[in-house]
Amino acid sequence: MLKLSPTRTIIRGDSDKFQITFAKKVSSESQKSYNPSASYSKAQSFPIDITGWDIKFTVRKDVPENSTENDNDALIAETATIIDAEKGVAVIYIQSESTRALLPGEYLYDVQIIKPVDEFGHREVLSIRRGKYVVIGDITRRENVQNTTNNTPDDGADDGYTI
């Protein structure tokens, strides 16, 4: 059975934005090899440089039985925006139009990374996260809602994953 974690729940017609931070946890013993004179009390996370990576987010009703060549039949297919490549930070943004097209229910999502070609001519592709994408029914359906405040939206995502 496919283990799906975590579940993202959104309201139909809402946009969805989340941050992904790529980091490598290094144990205190391993850290000593980097700097033997320093004292380390616990594992630390170090950012992974994601320069040149493609990060994809895809939502489907279920896992296709046949191999697909592209995501043309995906319900949502987005590419992350890399915010700070050296610090391993990217944001995935799903527009409200994409979620408005979904009926309330449970869907599946994954996040996949595609690294640049390495010195051996290989291009690594990894699915790093799979989960349920739950869409609940919306109440407000007016598309012309005006923002009457002068607040500027926060560019950072508030519910990121650390990978």
Short mmCIF file of the C-alpha atoms (twelve columns), coordinates in Angstrom:
data_MODEL
# 
_entry.id   MODEL 
# 
loop_
_atom_site.group_PDB 
_atom_site.id 
_atom_site.type_symbol 
_atom_site.label_atom_id 
_atom_site.label_alt_id 
_atom_site.label_comp_id 
_atom_site.label_asym_id 
_atom_site.label_seq_id 
_atom_site.Cartn_x 
_atom_site.Cartn_y 
_atom_site.Cartn_z 
_atom_site.pdbx_PDB_model_num 
ATOM 1   C CA . MET A 1   0.000   0.000  0.000   1 
ATOM 2   C CA . LEU A 2   1.257   3.448  -0.914  1 
ATOM 3   C CA . LYS A 3   2.149   5.542  2.126   1 
ATOM 4   C CA . LEU A 4   0.977   9.115  1.648   1 
ATOM 5   C CA . SER A 5   2.195   11.861 3.895   1 
ATOM 6   C CA . PRO A 6   1.502   14.663 4.550   1 
ATOM 7   C CA . THR A 7   -2.024  15.654 3.611   1 
ATOM 8   C CA . ARG A 8   -2.599  19.157 2.239   1 
ATOM 9   C CA . THR A 9   -6.145  20.450 2.663   1 
ATOM 10  C CA . ILE A 10  -7.410  23.463 0.754   1 
ATOM 11  C CA . ILE A 11  -10.745 25.092 0.047   1 
ATOM 12  C CA . ARG A 12  -11.868 24.864 -3.562  1 
ATOM 13  C CA . GLY A 13  -11.107 28.124 -5.366  1 
ATOM 14  C CA . ASP A 14  -8.371  29.196 -2.939  1 
ATOM 15  C CA . SER A 15  -4.767  29.586 -3.988  1 
ATOM 16  C CA . ASP A 16  -2.180  27.395 -2.303  1 
ATOM 17  C CA . LYS A 17  1.425   28.382 -1.616  1 
ATOM 18  C CA . PHE A 18  4.099   26.521 0.290   1 
ATOM 19  C CA . GLN A 19  7.826   26.682 0.714   1 
ATOM 20  C CA . ILE A 20  10.225  23.798 0.323   1 
ATOM 21  C CA . THR A 21  13.633  24.042 1.963   1 
ATOM 22  C CA . PHE A 22  16.258  21.511 0.939   1 
ATOM 23  C CA . ALA A 23  18.709  20.724 3.717   1 
ATOM 24  C CA . LYS A 24  20.952  17.889 4.788   1 
ATOM 25  C CA . LYS A 25  21.005  16.831 8.439   1 
ATOM 26  C CA . VAL A 26  24.512  16.112 9.628   1 
ATOM 27  C CA . SER A 27  25.102  14.272 12.906  1 
ATOM 28  C CA . SER A 28  27.426  15.749 15.520  1 
ATOM 29  C CA . GLU A 29  30.008  13.023 14.773  1 
ATOM 30  C CA . SER A 30  30.010  13.843 11.061  1 
ATOM 31  C CA . GLN A 31  30.290  17.550 11.811  1 
ATOM 32  C CA . LYS A 32  33.578  16.934 13.618  1 
ATOM 33  C CA . SER A 33  35.134  15.866 10.315  1 
ATOM 34  C CA . TYR A 34  34.295  19.323 8.925   1 
ATOM 35  C CA . ASN A 35  35.754  21.173 11.901  1 
ATOM 36  C CA . PRO A 36  37.412  18.954 14.566  1 
ATOM 37  C CA . SER A 37  38.086  21.861 16.950  1 
ATOM 38  C CA . ALA A 38  34.443  22.969 17.203  1 
ATOM 39  C CA . SER A 39  32.002  21.470 19.673  1 
ATOM 40  C CA . TYR A 40  28.707  20.133 18.357  1 
ATOM 41  C CA . SER A 41  25.890  19.091 20.653  1 
ATOM 42  C CA . LYS A 42  23.305  17.767 18.182  1 
ATOM 43  C CA . ALA A 43  22.613  17.207 14.519  1 
ATOM 44  C CA . GLN A 44  22.422  20.332 12.399  1 
ATOM 45  C CA . SER A 45  20.879  21.042 9.024   1 
ATOM 46  C CA . PHE A 46  22.933  22.518 6.230   1 
ATOM 47  C CA . PRO A 47  21.333  23.991 3.096   1 
ATOM 48  C CA . ILE A 48  21.611  22.148 -0.216  1 
ATOM 49  C CA . ASP A 49  22.376  24.325 -3.247  1 
ATOM 50  C CA . ILE A 50  19.550  23.790 -5.757  1 
ATOM 51  C CA . THR A 51  20.992  25.850 -8.593  1 
ATOM 52  C CA . GLY A 52  19.718  24.512 -11.907 1 
ATOM 53  C CA . TRP A 53  17.091  22.223 -10.372 1 
ATOM 54  C CA . ASP A 54  13.535  21.899 -11.665 1 
ATOM 55  C CA . ILE A 55  10.967  21.246 -8.941  1 
ATOM 56  C CA . LYS A 56  7.564   20.005 -10.061 1 
ATOM 57  C CA . PHE A 57  4.252   19.733 -8.171  1 
ATOM 58  C CA . THR A 58  1.552   17.553 -9.731  1 
ATOM 59  C CA . VAL A 59  -2.002  16.693 -8.619  1 
ATOM 60  C CA . ARG A 60  -3.954  13.790 -10.122 1 
ATOM 61  C CA . LYS A 61  -7.159  11.967 -9.224  1 
ATOM 62  C CA . ASP A 62  -5.164  8.738  -8.907  1 
ATOM 63  C CA . VAL A 63  -1.900  7.168  -10.034 1 
ATOM 64  C CA . PRO A 64  -2.069  6.502  -13.793 1 
ATOM 65  C CA . GLU A 65  -2.000  2.822  -14.707 1 
ATOM 66  C CA . ASN A 66  -0.016  3.551  -17.863 1 
ATOM 67  C CA . SER A 67  3.214   5.447  -18.090 1 
ATOM 68  C CA . THR A 68  2.576   9.003  -19.185 1 
ATOM 69  C CA . GLU A 69  4.974   11.022 -21.290 1 
ATOM 70  C CA . ASN A 70  3.910   14.374 -19.862 1 
ATOM 71  C CA . ASP A 71  1.572   16.018 -17.367 1 
ATOM 72  C CA . ASN A 72  -1.033  17.191 -19.907 1 
ATOM 73  C CA . ASP A 73  -3.678  15.083 -18.156 1 
ATOM 74  C CA . ALA A 74  -2.731  16.280 -14.648 1 
ATOM 75  C CA . LEU A 75  -5.332  18.305 -12.757 1 
ATOM 76  C CA . ILE A 76  -2.623  20.651 -11.467 1 
ATOM 77  C CA . ALA A 77  0.946   20.808 -12.795 1 
ATOM 78  C CA . GLU A 78  3.146   23.596 -11.428 1 
ATOM 79  C CA . THR A 79  6.860   24.332 -11.420 1 
ATOM 80  C CA . ALA A 80  8.370   25.826 -8.279  1 
ATOM 81  C CA . THR A 81  9.995   29.231 -8.196  1 
ATOM 82  C CA . ILE A 82  13.486  29.063 -6.736  1 
ATOM 83  C CA . ILE A 83  13.743  31.867 -4.182  1 
ATOM 84  C CA . ASP A 84  17.321  31.332 -2.925  1 
ATOM 85  C CA . ALA A 85  19.199  28.540 -4.722  1 
ATOM 86  C CA . GLU A 86  22.255  28.586 -2.440  1 
ATOM 87  C CA . LYS A 87  20.085  28.234 0.665   1 
ATOM 88  C CA . GLY A 88  17.891  25.568 -0.974  1 
ATOM 89  C CA . VAL A 89  14.628  27.551 -0.850  1 
ATOM 90  C CA . ALA A 90  11.822  27.218 -3.407  1 
ATOM 91  C CA . VAL A 91  8.113   28.101 -3.378  1 
ATOM 92  C CA . ILE A 92  5.286   26.294 -5.110  1 
ATOM 93  C CA . TYR A 93  2.285   28.471 -5.919  1 
ATOM 94  C CA . ILE A 94  -1.039  27.109 -7.140  1 
ATOM 95  C CA . GLN A 95  -3.395  29.734 -8.516  1 
ATOM 96  C CA . SER A 96  -7.020  29.855 -7.415  1 
ATOM 97  C CA . GLU A 97  -8.164  29.085 -10.977 1 
ATOM 98  C CA . SER A 98  -6.467  25.697 -10.712 1 
ATOM 99  C CA . THR A 99  -8.223  24.690 -7.491  1 
ATOM 100 C CA . ARG A 100 -11.556 26.158 -8.605  1 
ATOM 101 C CA . ALA A 101 -11.639 23.565 -11.384 1 
ATOM 102 C CA . LEU A 102 -11.476 20.656 -8.887  1 
ATOM 103 C CA . LEU A 103 -14.523 19.014 -7.364  1 
ATOM 104 C CA . PRO A 104 -14.398 18.565 -3.585  1 
ATOM 105 C CA . GLY A 105 -12.678 15.266 -2.793  1 
ATOM 106 C CA . GLU A 106 -9.369  13.500 -2.298  1 
ATOM 107 C CA . TYR A 107 -6.612  13.665 -4.882  1 
ATOM 108 C CA . LEU A 108 -2.951  12.624 -4.933  1 
ATOM 109 C CA . TYR A 109 0.071   14.887 -5.273  1 
ATOM 110 C CA . ASP A 110 3.797   14.545 -5.539  1 
ATOM 111 C CA . VAL A 111 6.814   16.807 -5.588  1 
ATOM 112 C CA . GLN A 112 9.560   15.789 -7.974  1 
ATOM 113 C CA . ILE A 113 13.027  17.235 -8.425  1 
ATOM 114 C CA . ILE A 114 15.043  17.106 -11.607 1 
ATOM 115 C CA . LYS A 115 18.713  17.909 -11.124 1 
ATOM 116 C CA . PRO A 116 20.993  19.263 -13.851 1 
ATOM 117 C CA . VAL A 117 23.164  16.847 -15.819 1 
ATOM 118 C CA . ASP A 118 26.155  15.833 -13.698 1 
ATOM 119 C CA . GLU A 119 29.794  15.357 -14.738 1 
ATOM 120 C CA . PHE A 120 28.986  11.764 -15.808 1 
ATOM 121 C CA . GLY A 121 26.166  12.797 -18.147 1 
ATOM 122 C CA . HIS A 122 23.357  11.666 -15.817 1 
ATOM 123 C CA . ARG A 123 20.285  13.677 -14.926 1 
ATOM 124 C CA . GLU A 124 18.852  12.586 -11.566 1 
ATOM 125 C CA . VAL A 125 15.060  12.601 -11.173 1 
ATOM 126 C CA . LEU A 126 13.574  11.966 -7.711  1 
ATOM 127 C CA . SER A 127 10.038  12.022 -6.341  1 
ATOM 128 C CA . ILE A 128 10.669  13.435 -2.884  1 
ATOM 129 C CA . ARG A 129 7.167   13.796 -1.449  1 
ATOM 130 C CA . ARG A 130 3.804   12.135 -2.019  1 
ATOM 131 C CA . GLY A 131 0.576   12.846 -0.259  1 
ATOM 132 C CA . LYS A 132 -3.150  13.418 -0.347  1 
ATOM 133 C CA . TYR A 133 -4.462  16.703 -1.687  1 
ATOM 134 C CA . VAL A 134 -7.872  17.207 -0.110  1 
ATOM 135 C CA . VAL A 135 -10.190 19.801 -1.625  1 
ATOM 136 C CA . ILE A 136 -13.161 20.855 0.485   1 
ATOM 137 C CA . GLY A 137 -16.184 22.726 -0.804  1 
ATOM 138 C CA . ASP A 138 -16.108 26.489 -1.012  1 
ATOM 139 C CA . ILE A 139 -18.743 28.850 0.275   1 
ATOM 140 C CA . THR A 140 -17.804 32.158 -1.368  1 
ATOM 141 C CA . ARG A 141 -17.761 32.005 -5.141  1 
ATOM 142 C CA . ARG A 142 -17.547 35.656 -6.128  1 
ATOM 143 C CA . GLU A 143 -14.519 36.100 -8.365  1 
ATOM 144 C CA . ASN A 144 -14.470 39.887 -8.220  1 
ATOM 145 C CA . VAL A 145 -13.739 40.300 -4.512  1 
ATOM 146 C CA . GLN A 146 -11.777 43.512 -4.004  1 
ATOM 147 C CA . ASN A 147 -9.067  43.899 -1.376  1 
ATOM 148 C CA . THR A 148 -9.876  47.165 0.399   1 
ATOM 149 C CA . THR A 149 -6.827  47.170 2.674   1 
ATOM 150 C CA . ASN A 150 -3.362  48.392 1.839   1 
ATOM 151 C CA . ASN A 151 -1.720  45.223 3.103   1 
ATOM 152 C CA . THR A 152 0.867   43.728 0.789   1 
ATOM 153 C CA . PRO A 153 0.902   39.962 0.538   1 
ATOM 154 C CA . ASP A 154 3.662   38.074 2.293   1 
ATOM 155 C CA . ASP A 155 6.111   36.663 -0.273  1 
ATOM 156 C CA . GLY A 156 7.195   33.879 2.072   1 
ATOM 157 C CA . ALA A 157 5.189   30.724 2.495   1 
ATOM 158 C CA . ASP A 158 4.050   29.935 6.012   1 
ATOM 159 C CA . ASP A 159 3.872   26.145 5.965   1 
ATOM 160 C CA . GLY A 160 7.042   24.842 4.339   1 
ATOM 161 C CA . TYR A 161 8.557   21.403 4.271   1 
ATOM 162 C CA . THR A 162 12.093  20.710 5.347   1 
ATOM 163 C CA . ILE A 163 13.554  18.021 3.178   1 
# 
